[in-house]
Amino acid sequence: MRQPNPIIGNSPPMREIRKLIETIADSTATVLIHGESGTGKELVAQALHFQSPRAEANFVPLNCAAIPKELMESELFGHRKGAFTGALADRVGRFELAHGGTLFLDEIGDLSLDMQVKLLRVLQERMVDPVGSSRPVEVDVRVIAATHRDLEEEIAAGRFREDLYYRLNVLPVRTPPLRERGDDIPLLLKHYAEKFAHKGAPISFSPEFLDALKTYDWPGNVRELSNLVHRFSTLFAGQYLALSAVPSAMLPKGLQKLQVERAGEETPPPATSGHTEQVQESADVLHMFALGEHGNAPAPAEERNHVEDIIMLAQGGPVLPPEGLSLKEKMAQIERAFIEQALDRSAGNVSKTARLLNLQRTTLIEKIDKYRLRSA
């Protein structure tokens, strides 16, 4: 039997949701789940089904906003061969597929008024009329509907039937937005980081980045969080992420603002063996500059002075030849030299070199091409 996706979170709103699901799962009454998009309404519907006596039968979802109006009747109730042009065979509708189980009607607020009338009749009589059939079909289905719309406002505007609303809203459930359950964000980040980690280690977040993610409003709710973690897991697989190190183009606008506000507040990553090794390798690269190409003997005076000048310039030291210099060319020399030494240190491994230099991998590749350096 297919298992539902887990409902993640230990915040007070999520504990209330779980308790409510346990209470109403055994009922056959219709349920209306309302909440913002991306808050996990289908997960709640699945939990209600799989904790009910109907768990062995089908859970059949249908997004009412995704089906064209002219096809909705056939989709819900089925049709018989020849009922209309293109009906080349009998088709079983979603109600019949869900017989003995649960039919989940997502975005019920987008259902047309004429289909609302037909749905109301099915809910009252427990019978469906397939298109082109002269005989109704009896169905035993528990209906769970969901919407992000305010149906009472839709009723006032004449877009939703009041009688259908009361037929559906026997057991109301509200899914809270993510901004109301900030304590669940670390658990959700961990869950999706492990889900999207592929074969390597999952990504992790610095304390400052985690705090920013908890502060962010998440207008797309859990769906937006899942997509963001998927993006990071693809671009920065296995990495420890600091907010300042993520390109702003990869962040939603709200997090871009937080990134600017918190610039310079990031702390170093925890002293794990991998990060310690990276710091040591970066120090070794600088040490090689100071000692010379082979790292075991001082370079000739002329070469050593040139290297010292480059290091001093890179560190902001006031070394300027009397005749002046081209700052752009000098900085390019510094950049090229560091990349070349880091490539040598990492045996040409681009990913390892990028970590040594704290660069994005794609940026490093562009610079390798620019300076015509060699990599593995």
C-alpha positions in Angstrom: 0.0 0.0 0.0 1.3 3.5 -0.9 2.3 5.5 2.1 1.6 9.2 2.3 4.4 11.8 2.6 5.1 12.8 6.2 3.6 15.9 7.8 6.8 17.6 9.2 6.8 19.9 12.2 6.4 20.0 16.0 5.2 23.5 16.3 1.9 24.1 18.2 -0.1 24.6 14.9 1.2 21.3 13.5 0.5 19.4 16.7 -3.1 20.7 16.6 -3.4 19.5 12.9 -2.2 16.0 13.8 -4.6 15.8 16.7 -7.5 17.0 14.5 -6.6 14.4 11.8 -6.7 11.6 14.4 -10.1 12.9 15.6 -11.9 13.1 12.3 -10.1 10.4 10.2 -12.7 7.7 11.0 -15.6 9.9 10.0 -17.3 9.7 6.6 -18.3 13.4 6.6 -16.9 15.7 4.0 -13.9 17.8 4.9 -13.0 21.3 3.6 -9.3 22.2 3.9 -8.5 25.9 3.5 -5.1 27.5 3.5 -2.6 29.4 1.4 -1.0 27.7 -1.6 2.0 25.5 -0.6 0.9 24.8 2.9 0.4 21.1 2.5 -3.4 20.7 2.0 -2.9 17.5 0.0 -0.7 16.1 2.7 -3.5 16.6 5.2 -6.0 15.0 2.8 -3.6 12.0 2.4 -3.2 11.7 6.2 -7.0 11.7 6.6 -7.3 8.9 4.1 -4.5 6.7 5.3 -5.6 6.9 8.9 -9.2 6.1 8.1 -10.9 2.7 7.5 -10.7 3.5 3.8 -6.9 3.3 3.7 -6.9 0.1 1.7 -9.0 1.7 -1.2 -7.9 4.4 -3.6 -6.9 8.0 -2.7 -7.8 9.8 -5.9 -6.7 13.5 -6.3 -8.1 16.0 -8.8 -7.0 19.6 -9.3 -10.1 21.4 -10.3 -8.1 24.4 -11.6 -6.1 22.2 -14.0 -9.0 20.7 -15.9 -10.7 22.6 -18.7 -14.3 23.4 -18.0 -15.6 21.4 -20.9 -13.8 18.2 -19.8 -14.6 18.4 -16.1 -17.9 16.5 -16.2 -16.2 13.6 -18.0 -13.2 13.7 -15.7 -15.4 13.5 -12.6 -18.2 11.2 -13.7 -16.8 9.4 -16.7 -18.3 8.9 -20.1 -19.5 6.1 -22.4 -18.2 5.3 -25.9 -19.6 7.6 -28.5 -21.0 10.1 -26.0 -19.3 12.9 -27.9 -16.7 13.4 -30.6 -13.5 11.8 -29.5 -15.1 9.4 -27.0 -13.6 6.3 -28.6 -14.0 4.1 -25.5 -15.7 4.1 -22.1 -14.0 6.1 -19.4 -14.2 5.7 -15.7 -14.6 9.0 -13.8 -12.7 10.0 -10.7 -15.7 9.2 -8.5 -15.9 5.6 -9.6 -12.1 5.3 -9.3 -12.4 6.4 -5.7 -15.2 4.0 -4.9 -14.7 2.8 -1.3 -11.9 5.3 -0.8 -11.3 9.1 -0.9 -11.7 11.7 -3.6 -9.6 14.8 -3.0 -10.9 17.8 -4.9 -8.1 20.4 -4.8 -8.8 24.1 -5.6 -12.6 23.5 -5.4 -13.0 27.3 -5.5 -12.1 27.2 -9.3 -15.0 24.8 -10.1 -17.5 26.3 -12.5 -21.0 27.1 -11.3 -22.7 24.5 -13.5 -20.3 21.8 -12.2 -21.0 22.9 -8.7 -24.6 22.1 -9.2 -23.8 18.6 -10.4 -21.3 18.0 -7.7 -23.9 19.0 -5.1 -26.3 16.4 -6.5 -23.7 13.6 -6.3 -22.9 14.5 -2.7 -26.6 14.4 -1.8 -27.6 11.2 -3.8 -24.3 9.3 -3.9 -24.9 8.6 -7.6 -23.1 9.7 -10.7 -24.3 9.9 -14.3 -21.5 9.2 -16.7 -21.8 11.3 -19.9 -23.8 9.4 -22.5 -25.1 6.8 -20.0 -28.8 6.2 -19.3 -28.1 4.5 -16.0 -26.7 6.2 -12.9 -23.8 4.5 -11.0 -23.8 4.3 -7.2 -20.6 5.4 -5.5 -19.3 5.2 -1.9 -16.8 8.0 -1.7 -15.5 10.3 1.0 -15.0 13.7 -0.4 -12.2 16.0 0.8 -12.0 19.4 -0.8 -9.4 22.1 -0.5 -9.0 25.7 -1.6 -6.8 28.8 -1.1 -9.7 31.1 -1.8 -12.0 32.6 0.8 -15.2 30.8 -0.2 -17.5 33.1 1.8 -16.2 36.0 -0.3 -16.7 33.9 -3.4 -20.3 33.3 -2.3 -20.9 37.0 -1.8 -19.4 37.6 -5.3 -21.8 35.0 -6.8 -18.9 32.7 -7.9 -19.6 29.8 -5.5 -22.8 28.2 -4.4 -23.7 28.6 -0.7 -25.5 25.2 -0.5 -22.4 23.4 -1.8 -20.2 25.3 0.6 -22.2 24.1 3.6 -22.3 20.6 2.1 -18.5 20.5 1.9 -17.7 22.5 5.1 -18.9 19.8 7.5 -15.4 19.3 9.0 -13.2 22.4 8.4 -9.4 22.2 8.6 -7.0 25.1 8.3 -3.4 24.6 7.2 -1.2 27.3 8.8 1.2 29.3 6.6 4.9 28.7 7.2 5.4 32.2 8.7 3.2 31.0 11.6 5.3 28.0 12.3 8.9 29.3 12.2 10.1 26.6 14.7 9.4 24.0 12.0 11.8 25.5 9.5 15.0 23.7 10.7 13.2 20.4 10.5 11.9 21.1 7.0 15.3 22.3 5.8 16.9 19.1 7.1 14.2 16.9 5.6 14.5 18.4 2.1 18.3 18.7 2.2 18.4 14.9 2.8 15.7 14.3 0.2 17.6 16.2 -2.5 21.1 15.2 -1.5 21.4 12.6 -4.3 24.4 10.4 -3.5 26.4 12.8 -1.5 26.1 14.6 1.9 23.2 17.0 2.3 23.8 20.7 2.3 23.8 22.5 5.7 23.3 26.1 6.7 25.3 28.6 8.8 23.5 29.9 12.0 23.1 33.3 10.4 21.6 31.8 7.2 19.3 29.6 9.3 18.2 32.7 11.2 17.5 34.6 8.0 15.4 31.6 6.7 13.4 31.7 9.9 12.9 35.4 9.5 11.8 35.3 5.9 8.0 35.4 5.3 7.8 32.5 2.8 5.0 33.7 0.6 5.1 30.3 -1.3 5.1 28.4 2.1 6.6 24.9 2.2 6.5 24.5 -1.5 8.8 27.5 -1.9 11.1 26.2 0.8 11.3 22.8 -0.9 12.1 24.4 -4.2 14.8 26.6 -2.7 16.5 23.6 -0.9 16.3 21.7 -4.2 18.1 24.6 -6.0 20.8 24.8 -3.4 21.3 21.0 -3.3 21.9 21.1 -7.1 24.1 24.1 -7.2 26.1 23.6 -4.0 25.9 19.9 -3.4 27.2 18.9 0.0 28.3 22.4 1.0 28.0 24.4 4.2 26.2 27.5 3.1 26.6 31.0 4.4 24.0 33.6 3.4 26.8 36.0 2.1 28.2 33.2 -0.1 25.1 32.5 -2.1 24.6 34.7 -5.3 21.7 37.0 -4.7 20.2 35.9 -8.0 19.7 32.5 -6.5 17.6 34.0 -3.6 14.0 35.2 -3.5 13.7 39.0 -3.1 13.0 38.9 0.6 16.1 37.0 1.3 18.1 39.3 -1.0 17.2 42.2 1.3 18.2 40.2 4.4 21.5 39.3 2.7 22.3 43.0 2.2 21.2 43.8 5.7 23.3 41.1 7.3 26.4 41.4 5.2 29.5 40.8 7.3 27.6 39.1 10.1 28.4 35.6 9.0 30.5 33.4 11.3 33.0 30.8 10.2 31.7 27.3 9.7 32.1 24.8 12.6 35.6 23.2 13.0 34.9 19.9 11.3 37.7 18.0 9.8 36.7 18.9 6.2 36.6 22.7 7.0 39.8 22.5 9.0 41.5 20.9 6.0 40.2 23.6 3.7 41.5 26.4 5.9 44.9 24.7 6.2 45.1 24.3 2.4 44.4 27.9 1.9 47.2 28.8 4.4 49.5 26.4 2.6 48.9 28.3 -0.7 49.9 31.6 0.9 52.9 29.9 2.5 54.1 28.6 -0.9 54.0 32.2 -2.2 56.2 33.3 0.6 58.7 30.4 0.3 58.9 30.2 -3.5 57.6 27.8 -6.1 58.7 24.6 -4.4 57.9 25.6 -0.8 61.2 24.5 0.7 63.7 27.3 0.1 63.5 31.1 -0.2 63.2 32.4 -3.7 65.9 34.7 -5.2 65.7 38.2 -3.8 64.2 39.8 -7.0 61.5 37.1 -7.3 60.8 37.2 -3.5 60.4 40.9 -3.5 57.9 40.6 -6.5 55.9 38.0 -4.6 56.0 40.0 -1.4 54.7 43.0 -3.3 51.8 41.0 -4.7 50.9 39.6 -1.3 51.1 43.0 0.3 48.9 44.5 -2.4 46.4 41.6 -2.0 46.3 42.4 1.7 46.0 46.1 1.2 49.6 46.9 2.0 51.0 50.3 0.7 53.5 48.9 -1.9 53.6 51.2 -5.0 56.6 51.5 -7.3 57.8 55.1 -7.8 56.9 55.0 -11.5 53.4 53.8 -10.7 51.6 50.8 -12.1 48.5 49.6 -13.9 46.2 48.6 -11.1 44.0 46.5 -13.3 46.9 44.5 -14.7 48.5 44.1 -11.3 45.2 42.8 -9.8 44.9 40.4 -12.8 48.4 39.1 -12.0 47.5 38.6 -8.4 44.3 36.7 -9.3 46.0 34.6 -11.9 48.8 33.7 -9.6 46.5 32.6 -6.8 44.4 30.5 -9.1 47.4 28.9 -10.6 48.9 28.0 -7.2 45.5 26.7 -6.0 45.2 24.5 -9.1 48.6 23.1 -8.4 47.8 22.5 -4.8 44.6 20.7 -5.7 46.1 18.7 -8.5 43.9 20.5 -11.0 40.6 19.6 -9.3 38.3 22.5 -10.1 35.9 21.9 -7.2 38.7 21.7 -4.7 40.3 24.8 -6.1 37.0 26.7 -5.9 36.8 25.8 -2.2 40.4 26.9 -1.6 39.6 30.3 -3.1 36.1 30.6 -1.8 34.7 31.0 -5.3 31.7 29.6 -7.0 32.7 26.7 -9.3 31.2 28.4 -12.4 33.1 31.7 -11.6 36.4 29.8 -11.3 35.9 28.0 -14.6 35.4 31.4 -16.3 38.6 32.7 -14.8 40.5 29.6 -15.7 39.4 30.1 -19.3 40.2 33.8 -19.1 43.8 33.2 -18.0 44.2 30.1 -20.2 45.2 27.9 -17.2 45.0 24.2 -17.1 42.8 22.0 -14.9 42.1 18.3 -14.6 
